[in-house]
Amino acid sequence: MSPQTTRSVSFLSGNIALVEGAIKAGCLFYAGYPITPSTEIAESFARRMPQIGGVYIQMEDEIGSIGAVLGASWAGVKSMTATSGPGFSLMMEHIGLAVMLETPCVIVDVQRGGPSTGLPTLPAQSDVMQARWGSHGTYEIIALSPNSPNEAYMHAIKAFNLSEQYRVPVIILMDECVGHMYEKVKIPTEDQITILSRKTPRNTEHYLPYEPDDDLIPPMAIAGEGFRFHVTGLTHDERGYPIATREAQNKYVLRLSDKIRKNEEKIREVEQFFTDDAEVVVVSFGITSRPALRAVRTARQEGLKAGLIRLVTIWPFPEKTIRDVAQKAKGFVVAEMNYGQIFYEVERCASGKPTILSPNLGGEAHTSDEILTRIRQVT
């Protein structure tokens, strides 16, 4: 390979790899509050931001953190924050505000065991449904789930691209295992990645801040650059002015949802292993997908026709993928570090096929033997 296309390789934890990926994507503002097991993200940004001309602020709490992130985004800067379970709960109202204001930003949730303080230093996958439904109202969200430090790096870039493209907050649901795991990270060169920026309006005279283009996404003005616009969390018209009518609510909220729903195939990312002939299909994500793949390979060595669907994008949920595989499969196993969250989504899409849960309430990741036992139960 030529020097221009050769990747460099670093040995990084998932948390630090994510920071480097975010910087590669153009992130220049970080506001956050330290919380285990995401604290290394804040620490790394505190060191790196002055080096690249960016801004790091430690806020008084997670509510202030995401509020600052939204303000920075409207000032034209790619911005992000990171937290874990209890802090993620505090951010929910402002995540709804970000959706309503169509504010691009990235929110990282390095998940740990709960409820409440739970297992501050140990893994779980307990915030999956909160990421989707934690704020109130009708809305759509994008959530990614890396299963390695290398993916943490690449998913940071992907998250910023999606947030800018669709004017929506994007959540990275990372497991504590991945955040603290050290592995090789292949750093791509400039010509090996794509960095997207938001659409901006062309003139200041007739700008309507919430008038969408044909793709249902309006260009986004930057504060201080001569545009006149109004920003509110209230239901509003194309001018951004509050309007409390059923017609306005239906029109605006439908567009907020449809800009994600109608682009689901473009956003969706899954990995499939051995699903062409699989009779029992494991569905998993994040760190759990790694022992799940080993379990599937062991099952096939035993003569069992097992396969794996790994959710790289959890939200929007890849319904079509599950429904397509369900046409041939005899049943599903859902392996996740909780007591059943994605399980109910898979069961809904499984066309009546038997679906069983391989639960794990956190503390340690699944073993492949635990998942293999569930595979045998279906077959």
Stockholm file with secondary structure:
# STOCKHOLM 1.0

chainA/1-379         MSPQTTRSVSFLSGNIALVEGAIKAGCLFYAGYPITPSTEIAESFARRMPQIGGVYIQMEDEIGSIGAVLGASWAGVKSMTATSGPGFSLMMEHIGLAVMLETPCVIVDVQRGGPSTGLPTLPAQSDVMQARWGSHGTYEIIALSPNSPNEAYMHAIKAFNLSEQYRVPVIILMDECVGHMYEKVKIPTEDQITILSRKTPRNTEHYLPYEPDDDLIPPMAIAGEGFRFHVTGLTHDERGYPIATREAQNKYVLRLSDKIRKNEEKIREVEQFFTDDAEVVVVSFGITSRPALRAVRTARQEGLKAGLIRLVTIWPFPEKTIRDVAQKAKGFVVAEMNYGQIFYEVERCASGKPTILSPNLGGEAHTSDEILTRIRQVT
#=GR chainA/1-379 SS CCGGGCCEEEEEEHHHHHHHHHHHHTCCEEEECCCTTSHHHHHHHHHHHHHHTCEEEECSSHHHHHHHHHHHHHTTCCEEEEECHHHHHHTHHHHHHHHHHTCCEEEEEEECBCSTTCBTTSCCCCCHHHHHHSSSSSCCCEEECCCSHHHHHHHHHHHHHHHHHHTSEEEEEEEHHHHHCEEEEEECCGGGCCCCCCCCCSCSTTCCTTCCCTTSCCCCCCTTSSCCCCCCSSCBCTTSCBCCCHHHHHHHHHHHHHHHHTTHHHHCCEEEESCSSCSEEEEEEGGGHHHHHHHHHHHHHTTCCEEEEEESEEESCCHHHHHHHHTTCSEEEEEESSSSSHHHHHHHHSTTCCEEEEECCSSSCCCHHHHHHHHHHHC
#=GC SS_cons         CCGGGCCEEEEEEHHHHHHHHHHHHTCCEEEECCCTTSHHHHHHHHHHHHHHTCEEEECSSHHHHHHHHHHHHHTTCCEEEEECHHHHHHTHHHHHHHHHHTCCEEEEEEECBCSTTCBTTSCCCCCHHHHHHSSSSSCCCEEECCCSHHHHHHHHHHHHHHHHHHTSEEEEEEEHHHHHCEEEEEECCGGGCCCCCCCCCSCSTTCCTTCCCTTSCCCCCCTTSSCCCCCCSSCBCTTSCBCCCHHHHHHHHHHHHHHHHTTHHHHCCEEEESCSSCSEEEEEEGGGHHHHHHHHHHHHHTTCCEEEEEESEEESCCHHHHHHHHTTCSEEEEEESSSSSHHHHHHHHSTTCCEEEEECCSSSCCCHHHHHHHHHHHC
//
